[in-house]
Amino acid sequence: MGEKKVFGVVVLAMAYILAVTTLTTAQVPSTCNGYEPLLFQCVPNLVIGSSDSPTPHCCDGARVAFQRANNDKAIKNLCSCLVDAGPYLHFGFDNLVNLPAACKIQLSFSMDHCIHG
């Protein structure tokens, strides 16, 4: 009997997380064009309270997005994207700042400065 309650709570929690972190393509801020792999593939690892290490799938998406940020304008767009979409997706800004190191990605810019201005 107790197992059913635990299972029910887990299913409910997963449904809630999906509900608050779902972002459709139409809702992606225009500054995020080209950075969708980072947003969509890393949601479970970037939400507030997540302490999970990024998945290989997330790191692949992050690598694609960070490689796209290869000049000042693209970096500014990526930073604007993360600042604009982050609160909607309930991203923990510390999780964003730590993502490149967790995925072993070298950046030409500071994620801390990107996120916190």
MARBA-3410 file (N, C-alpha, C, O; in Angstrom, 1 decimal):
117
0.8,-1.2,0.0,0.0,0.0,0.0,0.9,1.3,0.0,0.6,2.2,-0.7 ~ 1.9,1.3,0.8,2.8,2.4,0.9,3.5,2.7,-0.4,3.8,3.8,-0.8 ~ 3.8,1.6,-1.2,4.5,1.7,-2.5,3.7,2.5,-3.5,4.2,3.2,-4.2 ~ 2.4,2.2,-3.4,1.5,2.9,-4.3,1.4,4.4,-4.1,1.4,5.2,-5.0 ~ 1.5,4.8,-2.8,1.5,6.2,-2.4,2.8,6.9,-2.9,2.7,8.0,-3.4
3.9,6.2,-2.7,5.2,6.8,-3.1,5.2,6.9,-4.6,5.6,7.9,-5.1 ~ 4.8,5.9,-5.3,4.7,5.9,-6.8,3.8,7.1,-7.2,4.2,7.8,-8.2 ~ 2.7,7.3,-6.6,1.8,8.4,-6.9,2.4,9.7,-6.7,2.3,10.6,-7.6 ~ 3.1,9.9,-5.6,3.8,11.1,-5.4,4.9,11.4,-6.4,5.0,12.5,-6.9 ~ 5.6,10.4,-6.8,6.7,10.5,-7.8,6.1,10.9,-9.1,6.6,11.8,-9.8
5.1,10.3,-9.5,4.4,10.6,-10.8,3.9,12.0,-10.8,4.0,12.7,-11.8 ~ 3.3,12.4,-9.7,2.7,13.8,-9.6,3.9,14.8,-9.6,3.8,15.8,-10.3 ~ 5.0,14.5,-9.0,6.1,15.4,-9.0,6.7,15.5,-10.4,7.1,16.6,-10.8 ~ 6.8,14.4,-11.1,7.3,14.5,-12.5,6.4,15.2,-13.4,6.9,16.0,-14.2 ~ 5.1,15.1,-13.2,4.1,15.8,-14.0,4.2,17.3,-13.8,4.2,18.1,-14.7
4.4,17.7,-12.5,4.6,19.1,-12.1,5.8,19.7,-12.8,5.8,20.8,-13.4 ~ 6.9,19.0,-12.7,8.2,19.5,-13.3,8.0,19.6,-14.8,8.5,20.6,-15.3 ~ 7.4,18.7,-15.4,7.2,18.8,-16.9,6.3,20.0,-17.2,6.5,20.7,-18.2 ~ 5.3,20.2,-16.4,4.4,21.3,-16.6,5.0,22.7,-16.5,4.8,23.6,-17.3 ~ 5.9,22.8,-15.5,6.5,24.1,-15.2,7.7,24.4,-16.1,8.2,25.5,-16.2
8.2,23.3,-16.7,9.5,23.5,-17.5,9.2,23.3,-19.0,10.2,23.2,-19.8 ~ 8.0,23.2,-19.4,7.7,23.0,-20.8,7.7,24.3,-21.5,7.1,25.3,-21.1 ~ 8.4,24.3,-22.6,8.5,25.5,-23.4,8.4,25.1,-24.9,9.2,24.3,-25.4 ~ 7.3,25.6,-25.5,7.1,25.2,-26.9,8.0,26.1,-27.8,8.5,27.2,-27.4 ~ 8.2,25.7,-29.0,9.0,26.4,-30.0,8.5,27.8,-30.2,9.2,28.8,-30.3
7.2,28.0,-30.1,6.5,29.3,-30.3,6.8,30.2,-29.2,6.8,31.5,-29.3 ~ 7.1,29.7,-28.0,7.4,30.5,-26.8,8.8,30.9,-26.6,9.2,31.7,-25.7 ~ 9.7,30.3,-27.4,11.1,30.6,-27.3,11.4,32.1,-27.7,11.0,32.5,-28.8 ~ 12.1,32.8,-26.8,12.4,34.2,-27.1,13.2,34.3,-28.4,14.0,33.4,-28.7 ~ 13.0,35.3,-29.2,13.8,35.4,-30.5,15.3,35.4,-30.3,16.0,35.0,-31.2
15.7,35.8,-29.1,17.2,35.8,-28.9,17.7,34.4,-28.8,18.9,34.2,-28.8 ~ 16.8,33.4,-28.6,17.2,32.0,-28.5,17.3,31.2,-29.8,17.6,30.1,-29.8 ~ 17.1,31.9,-30.9,17.2,31.2,-32.2,18.6,30.6,-32.3,19.6,31.3,-32.3 ~ 18.6,29.3,-32.5,19.8,28.6,-32.6,20.4,28.0,-31.3,21.3,27.1,-31.3 ~ 19.8,28.4,-30.2,20.2,27.9,-28.9,19.2,27.0,-28.3,19.4,26.6,-27.1
18.2,26.5,-29.0,17.2,25.6,-28.5,17.8,24.3,-28.0,17.3,23.8,-27.0 ~ 18.9,23.8,-28.6,19.4,22.5,-28.0,19.8,22.6,-26.6,19.6,21.7,-25.8 ~ 20.3,23.8,-26.2,20.7,24.0,-24.8,19.4,24.1,-23.9,19.3,23.4,-22.9 ~ 18.4,24.8,-24.4,17.2,25.0,-23.6,16.4,23.6,-23.5,16.1,23.3,-22.3 ~ 16.2,23.0,-24.6,15.4,21.8,-24.5,16.1,20.6,-24.0,15.4,19.7,-23.3
17.3,20.4,-24.2,18.0,19.2,-23.8,18.5,19.3,-22.3,18.9,18.2,-21.7 ~ 18.6,20.5,-21.8,19.2,20.6,-20.4,18.1,21.0,-19.4,18.5,21.2,-18.2 ~ 16.9,21.1,-19.7,15.9,21.5,-18.7,16.0,20.7,-17.4,16.0,21.4,-16.4 ~ 16.0,19.4,-17.4,16.0,18.7,-16.2,17.3,19.0,-15.3,17.2,18.9,-14.1 ~ 18.3,19.4,-15.9,19.6,19.6,-15.2,19.7,21.1,-14.8,20.5,21.4,-13.9
18.9,21.9,-15.3,19.1,23.4,-15.0,18.0,24.0,-14.1,18.2,25.1,-13.7 ~ 16.9,23.2,-13.8,15.9,23.8,-13.0,16.4,24.0,-11.6,17.3,23.3,-11.1 ~ 15.8,25.0,-10.9,16.1,25.3,-9.5,15.9,24.0,-8.7,14.9,23.3,-8.8 ~ 16.9,23.8,-7.9,16.9,22.6,-7.0,17.5,21.4,-7.6,17.7,20.4,-6.8 ~ 17.8,21.3,-8.9,18.4,20.2,-9.4,19.9,20.1,-9.1,20.6,21.1,-9.3
20.3,19.0,-8.6,21.7,18.9,-8.3,22.3,17.7,-9.1,23.5,17.3,-8.9 ~ 21.5,17.3,-10.1,22.0,16.2,-11.0,23.1,16.7,-11.9,23.1,17.9,-12.3 ~ 24.0,15.9,-12.2,25.1,16.2,-13.2,24.4,16.2,-14.5,23.5,15.4,-14.8 ~ 24.9,17.1,-15.4,24.3,17.1,-16.7,24.4,15.8,-17.5,25.4,15.1,-17.3 ~ 23.4,15.4,-18.2,23.4,14.2,-19.0,24.3,14.4,-20.2,24.5,15.6,-20.6
24.8,13.3,-20.8,25.5,13.5,-22.1,24.7,14.2,-23.1,25.2,15.0,-23.9 ~ 23.4,14.0,-23.1,22.5,14.6,-24.1,22.4,16.1,-23.8,22.5,16.9,-24.8 ~ 22.4,16.5,-22.6,22.4,17.9,-22.2,23.8,18.6,-22.7,23.8,19.6,-23.3 ~ 24.9,17.9,-22.3,26.2,18.4,-22.7,26.3,18.6,-24.2,27.0,19.5,-24.7 ~ 25.8,17.6,-25.0,25.8,17.8,-26.4,25.1,19.0,-26.9,25.5,19.8,-27.7
23.9,19.3,-26.3,23.1,20.5,-26.6,23.8,21.7,-26.2,23.8,22.7,-27.0 ~ 24.4,21.7,-25.0,25.2,22.9,-24.6,26.4,23.1,-25.5,26.6,24.3,-25.8 ~ 27.0,22.1,-25.9,28.2,22.2,-26.8,27.8,22.9,-28.1,28.5,23.8,-28.6 ~ 26.7,22.5,-28.7,26.2,23.1,-29.9,25.9,24.5,-29.7,26.3,25.4,-30.5 ~ 25.2,24.9,-28.6,24.8,26.2,-28.3,26.0,27.1,-28.1,26.1,28.2,-28.6
27.0,26.6,-27.3,28.1,27.4,-26.9,29.0,27.6,-28.2,29.7,28.6,-28.3 ~ 29.1,26.6,-29.0,29.9,26.8,-30.3,29.3,27.8,-31.2,30.0,28.5,-31.9 ~ 28.0,27.9,-31.1,27.3,28.9,-31.9,27.6,30.3,-31.4,27.6,31.3,-32.2 ~ 27.9,30.5,-30.2,28.2,31.8,-29.6,29.7,32.0,-29.8,30.5,32.0,-28.9 ~ 30.0,32.3,-31.1,31.4,32.4,-31.5,31.8,33.9,-31.8,33.0,34.1,-32.3
31.0,34.8,-31.5,31.4,36.2,-31.7,30.6,37.1,-30.7,29.7,36.6,-30.0 ~ 30.9,38.3,-30.5,30.3,39.2,-29.5,28.8,39.3,-29.6,28.1,39.2,-28.6 ~ 28.3,39.4,-30.9,26.8,39.5,-31.1,26.2,38.2,-30.7,25.1,38.2,-30.0 ~ 26.7,37.0,-31.1,26.2,35.7,-30.7,26.2,35.5,-29.2,25.3,34.9,-28.7 ~ 27.3,35.9,-28.6,27.4,35.7,-27.1,26.3,36.6,-26.4,25.7,36.1,-25.5
26.2,37.8,-26.9,25.1,38.7,-26.3,23.7,38.1,-26.5,22.9,38.1,-25.6 ~ 23.5,37.5,-27.7,22.2,36.8,-27.9,22.0,35.6,-27.0,20.9,35.4,-26.4 ~ 23.0,34.8,-26.8,22.9,33.7,-25.9,22.7,34.1,-24.5,21.8,33.6,-23.8 ~ 23.4,35.1,-24.1,23.2,35.6,-22.7,21.7,36.2,-22.5,21.1,35.9,-21.5 ~ 21.3,36.9,-23.5,19.9,37.5,-23.5,18.9,36.3,-23.5,17.9,36.4,-22.7
19.2,35.3,-24.3,18.3,34.1,-24.3,18.2,33.5,-22.9,17.1,33.2,-22.4 ~ 19.3,33.2,-22.3,19.3,32.6,-21.0,18.7,33.4,-19.9,17.9,32.9,-19.1 ~ 18.9,34.7,-20.0,18.3,35.6,-19.0,16.8,35.7,-19.2,16.0,35.8,-18.3 ~ 16.3,35.7,-20.5,14.9,35.8,-20.9,14.2,34.5,-20.6,13.1,34.6,-20.0 ~ 14.7,33.4,-21.0,14.0,32.1,-20.9,14.2,31.5,-19.5,13.4,30.7,-19.1
15.3,31.8,-18.9,15.7,31.1,-17.6,14.6,31.2,-16.6,14.2,30.1,-16.0 ~ 14.1,32.3,-16.3,13.0,32.4,-15.2,11.7,31.6,-15.6,11.1,31.0,-14.8 ~ 11.4,31.7,-16.9,10.2,31.0,-17.4,10.4,29.5,-17.2,9.4,28.8,-16.9 ~ 11.6,29.0,-17.4,11.9,27.6,-17.3,12.3,27.2,-15.9,12.6,26.0,-15.6 ~ 12.3,28.2,-15.0,12.7,27.9,-13.6,14.2,27.4,-13.5,14.5,26.6,-12.7
15.0,28.0,-14.4,16.4,27.6,-14.3,17.1,28.2,-13.1,16.8,29.4,-12.7 ~ 17.9,27.5,-12.5,18.8,28.0,-11.4,20.0,28.7,-12.1,20.7,28.0,-12.8 ~ 20.2,29.9,-11.8,21.3,30.6,-12.5,22.6,30.0,-12.1,23.5,30.0,-12.9 ~ 22.8,29.5,-10.9,24.0,28.8,-10.6,24.2,27.6,-11.4,25.3,27.2,-11.8 ~ 23.1,26.9,-11.7,23.2,25.7,-12.6,23.7,26.1,-14.0,24.5,25.4,-14.6
23.2,27.2,-14.5,23.6,27.7,-15.8,25.1,28.1,-15.8,25.9,27.7,-16.7 ~ 25.5,28.8,-14.7,26.9,29.2,-14.6,27.8,28.0,-14.5,28.9,28.0,-15.1 ~ 27.4,26.9,-13.8,28.3,25.7,-13.6,28.2,24.8,-14.8,29.0,23.8,-14.9 ~ 27.3,24.9,-15.7,27.1,24.0,-16.8,28.3,23.8,-17.7,28.7,22.6,-17.9 ~ 29.0,24.8,-18.1,30.2,24.6,-19.0,31.2,23.7,-18.3,31.8,22.8,-18.9
31.5,24.0,-17.1,32.5,23.2,-16.4,32.1,21.8,-16.2,32.8,20.8,-16.3 ~ 30.8,21.6,-15.8,30.2,20.3,-15.6,30.3,19.4,-16.9,30.4,18.2,-16.9 ~ 30.2,20.1,-18.1,30.2,19.4,-19.4,31.6,19.5,-20.0,31.8,19.0,-21.1 ~ 32.6,20.0,-19.2,33.9,20.1,-19.7,34.0,20.9,-21.0,34.7,20.5,-22.0 ~ 33.3,22.1,-21.1,33.3,22.9,-22.2,34.1,24.2,-21.9,33.7,24.9,-20.9
35.1,24.5,-22.7,35.8,25.8,-22.5,35.1,26.9,-23.2,34.7,26.8,-24.4 ~ 34.8,28.0,-22.5,34.1,29.1,-23.2,35.1,30.3,-23.3,36.1,30.4,-22.6 ~ 34.8,31.1,-24.3,35.6,32.3,-24.5,35.0,33.5,-23.8,35.5,34.7,-23.9 ~ 34.0,33.3,-22.9,33.3,34.3,-22.2,33.0,33.7,-20.8,33.0,32.5,-20.6 ~ 32.6,34.6,-19.9,32.3,34.2,-18.5,30.8,34.0,-18.4,30.0,34.9,-18.7
30.4,32.8,-18.1,28.9,32.5,-17.9,28.4,33.3,-16.7,27.2,33.8,-16.8 ~ 29.2,33.5,-15.7,28.7,34.3,-14.6,28.4,35.7,-15.0,27.4,36.3,-14.6 ~ 29.3,36.3,-15.8,29.1,37.7,-16.3,27.9,37.6,-17.3,27.1,38.6,-17.3 ~ 27.7,36.6,-18.0,26.6,36.5,-19.0,25.3,36.5,-18.3,24.4,37.2,-18.7 ~ 25.2,35.7,-17.2,23.9,35.6,-16.5,23.7,36.7,-15.5,22.5,37.2,-15.4
24.7,37.2,-14.8,24.5,38.2,-13.8,24.8,39.6,-14.3,24.7,40.6,-13.5 ~ 25.2,39.7,-15.6,25.5,41.0,-16.2,26.6,41.6,-15.6,27.0,42.7,-16.0
END
